[in-house]
């Protein structure tokens, strides 16, 4: 049985957390420092601090990521080796109504890519036969790359696929992702827009979701990602300007980014 860390809802300065800022619109909140279950020096589970309760876990010791104590701004993170370590959610239907439906959403990830091989995966959902609905390779070819790809579940059609030499390896990044239906999808790294692309088709209302939400590898035909993870925040709408200011204040206080 692992050891579970405590829940902390405010930092030392009393800065509002994602739950305070977004309330019921916060549909997923993973924070490696605030709530996890450890097994020795490994992480056995990352606990969802939102009301959704969608935890990430790994019961096989050899596939558990390691805990990095006080790695970023004095706080703990978890590290995936890019070889065999990953974590999954309980169900293949987790968060599909946010990630695979015609709805706006906003996501922030605090991560450090360390991969040196092609097509390493950090964040994967599932669709159709291959289970790669939403993913970010960390290193492509000989250049540092960031790629965001969304595929329709019925046709596996690539709707958004852009790369840019702005996701530096072995460095912590604040990655912001916005989906605004009928307008554009945007990816920002450290606040600077790297992708702004309108979708050419809408998501289907039905489809095959046969793989769980996965961190550290693509959820089907496994390809692993060497990366450190501090936090994931997912909101089922776009933030107001005030909320954006508040969440970036929280990120700066929590992680120094």
C-alpha positions in Angstrom: 0.0 0.0 0.0 1.5 3.3 -1.0 1.7 6.5 1.0 -0.7 9.3 0.0 0.5 12.9 0.3 -1.7 15.6 1.9 -4.1 17.9 0.1 -3.2 21.6 0.1 -5.7 24.1 -1.2 -3.7 27.3 -0.8 -0.1 28.2 -1.2 1.8 30.1 1.4 0.7 33.4 -0.1 -3.0 32.5 -0.1 -3.2 32.6 -3.9 -6.4 31.1 -5.3 -6.1 27.6 -6.8 -7.7 26.3 -10.0 -10.7 25.0 -8.0 -11.3 28.5 -6.5 -11.0 30.1 -9.9 -13.0 27.8 -12.1 -15.3 26.0 -9.6 -17.5 23.3 -11.3 -16.0 24.1 -14.7 -12.7 22.6 -13.6 -13.0 19.1 -14.9 -9.5 17.7 -14.3 -6.7 18.9 -12.0 -3.6 16.8 -11.5 -0.9 18.3 -9.3 2.1 16.1 -8.6 3.1 18.0 -5.5 -0.4 18.4 -3.9 -1.9 14.9 -4.1 -0.4 11.6 -5.0 0.2 8.1 -3.7 3.8 6.9 -3.5 5.3 3.5 -3.4 8.9 4.0 -2.2 10.6 6.4 -4.6 7.9 5.8 -7.3 4.5 7.3 -7.9 1.7 4.8 -7.8 -1.2 7.3 -8.4 -1.8 11.0 -9.2 -5.1 12.1 -7.7 -7.6 14.3 -9.4 -8.3 17.4 -7.2 -11.4 18.4 -9.3 -14.8 17.0 -8.6 -14.4 14.6 -11.5 -12.3 12.2 -9.5 -10.4 10.9 -12.5 -7.2 9.7 -11.0 -4.1 8.4 -12.9 -2.6 5.2 -11.6 0.0 2.5 -12.3 0.0 -0.8 -10.3 3.1 -2.3 -12.0 6.2 -1.1 -10.1 8.5 -1.3 -13.2 6.1 1.0 -15.1 5.6 3.6 -12.3 7.2 7.0 -12.8 9.7 8.2 -10.2 9.1 11.0 -7.8 11.4 14.0 -8.1 11.5 15.7 -4.7 11.6 19.5 -4.7 12.4 19.6 -8.4 10.5 22.8 -9.5 10.1 25.8 -7.2 10.7 23.6 -4.2 7.8 21.3 -5.1 7.7 17.6 -6.2 7.1 16.4 -9.7 7.0 13.0 -11.4 9.4 11.7 -14.1 8.6 9.3 -16.9 11.6 7.4 -18.4 10.4 7.2 -22.0 10.9 3.4 -22.0 8.2 1.7 -20.0 6.7 4.2 -17.5 3.1 5.5 -17.9 -0.1 6.1 -16.0 -3.8 5.6 -17.0 -7.2 6.7 -15.9 -9.9 4.1 -15.0 -12.1 4.4 -18.0 -12.0 4.7 -21.8 -14.8 7.3 -21.6 -13.0 9.7 -19.2 -13.2 13.3 -20.4 -14.5 12.5 -23.9 -17.2 15.1 -23.5 -14.6 17.7 -23.2 -11.8 16.5 -25.5 -13.9 15.0 -28.3 -17.1 17.0 -28.5 -18.1 20.4 -29.9 -17.3 22.3 -26.8 -14.7 25.0 -25.9 -12.0 24.0 -23.5 -8.9 25.3 -21.9 -5.9 23.3 -20.7 -2.6 24.2 -19.0 0.2 21.7 -18.6 3.4 22.2 -16.7 6.0 19.8 -18.2 9.6 19.2 -19.0 10.3 17.1 -22.2 13.5 15.0 -22.1 13.0 12.8 -25.1 15.7 12.3 -27.7 14.0 9.9 -30.1 11.2 10.5 -32.6 7.5 10.6 -31.8 7.6 10.4 -28.0 4.2 10.8 -26.4 3.2 12.9 -23.4 -0.6 13.0 -23.3 -2.9 10.6 -25.1 -6.6 9.9 -25.3 -8.2 7.3 -27.4 -10.2 6.9 -30.6 -11.0 4.3 -33.2 -8.5 1.5 -33.7 -5.2 3.2 -32.8 -6.3 5.2 -29.7 -4.3 8.4 -30.5 -6.9 11.1 -30.3 -4.9 13.9 -28.7 -1.1 13.8 -28.3 2.1 15.7 -28.2 5.3 14.2 -29.5 8.1 15.7 -27.6 11.0 15.3 -30.0 10.8 14.8 -33.8 13.8 14.2 -36.0 16.8 16.2 -35.1 14.9 19.4 -34.0 13.0 20.2 -30.8 9.3 20.1 -31.8 5.9 20.7 -30.4 3.0 19.0 -32.2 -0.6 19.0 -31.4 -2.9 16.6 -33.3 -6.6 16.0 -33.0 -8.3 13.2 -35.0 -11.9 12.6 -35.6 -13.1 9.4 -34.1 -15.1 8.2 -37.1 -12.7 8.9 -40.0 -9.4 9.3 -38.1 -9.0 12.5 -40.1 -6.2 14.8 -38.9 -7.8 18.2 -38.2 -4.9 20.0 -36.7 -1.2 19.2 -37.2 1.4 21.9 -36.7 5.0 21.8 -35.5 7.4 24.5 -34.3 10.9 24.6 -32.9 9.9 26.1 -29.5 9.5 23.2 -27.1 13.0 23.0 -25.7 14.1 19.7 -24.3 15.3 19.6 -20.6 13.5 22.8 -19.8 10.2 23.4 -17.9 7.4 24.8 -20.0 3.9 26.3 -19.3 1.8 25.0 -22.2 -1.6 26.5 -22.8 -4.1 24.9 -25.1 -7.4 26.5 -26.2 -10.2 25.1 -28.3 -12.7 27.7 -29.4 -15.4 26.1 -31.5 -15.9 27.8 -34.9 -13.0 30.1 -34.4 -9.6 28.5 -33.8 -7.4 26.2 -31.8 -4.4 27.8 -30.1 -1.3 26.5 -28.5 0.9 28.8 -26.4 4.2 28.0 -24.9 5.2 30.3 -22.1 2.5 32.7 -23.2 3.6 33.0 -26.8 1.3 31.7 -29.4 2.8 28.9 -31.5 -0.3 27.5 -33.2 -3.5 29.2 -34.2 -5.5 27.1 -36.6 -9.2 26.7 -37.3 -10.7 23.2 -37.5 -11.8 22.1 -40.9 -14.5 19.8 -39.5 -16.5 19.2 -36.4 -16.2 16.4 -33.9 -18.7 13.5 -34.3 -21.3 12.9 -31.7 -20.4 9.2 -31.5 -17.3 7.2 -31.9 -15.1 4.4 -30.6 -13.4 5.2 -27.3 -11.5 2.1 -26.4 -8.4 3.3 -24.5 -8.1 5.2 -21.2 -6.6 8.6 -20.8 -2.8 8.0 -20.6 0.2 10.0 -19.5 3.7 9.0 -20.6 2.8 7.0 -23.6 0.4 6.7 -26.6 -2.4 4.6 -25.3 -2.3 2.1 -28.2 0.7 0.7 -30.1 2.7 2.0 -27.2 5.2 4.8 -27.9 6.6 6.3 -24.7 7.6 9.9 -23.7 10.6 10.8 -21.6 9.2 13.8 -19.6 8.7 15.3 -16.2 5.2 16.4 -15.2 4.1 18.9 -12.5 0.5 19.8 -13.3 -2.4 19.5 -15.7 -5.5 21.8 -15.4 -8.4 21.2 -17.7 -11.5 23.5 -17.9 -14.6 22.9 -19.9 -14.9 26.4 -21.3 -12.5 29.3 -22.1 -11.4 31.5 -19.3 -12.4 35.1 -18.8 -9.6 37.6 -18.9 -9.8 37.9 -15.1 -9.7 34.1 -14.7 -6.7 33.9 -17.0 -4.9 36.5 -14.9 -5.7 34.5 -11.8 -4.6 31.1 -13.1 -1.3 32.5 -14.4 -0.8 34.1 -10.9 -1.4 30.7 -9.4 1.1 29.0 -11.8 3.7 31.6 -11.1 3.2 31.1 -7.3 3.1 27.3 -7.5 5.9 26.6 -10.0 7.8 29.8 -10.5 6.8 29.9 -14.3 
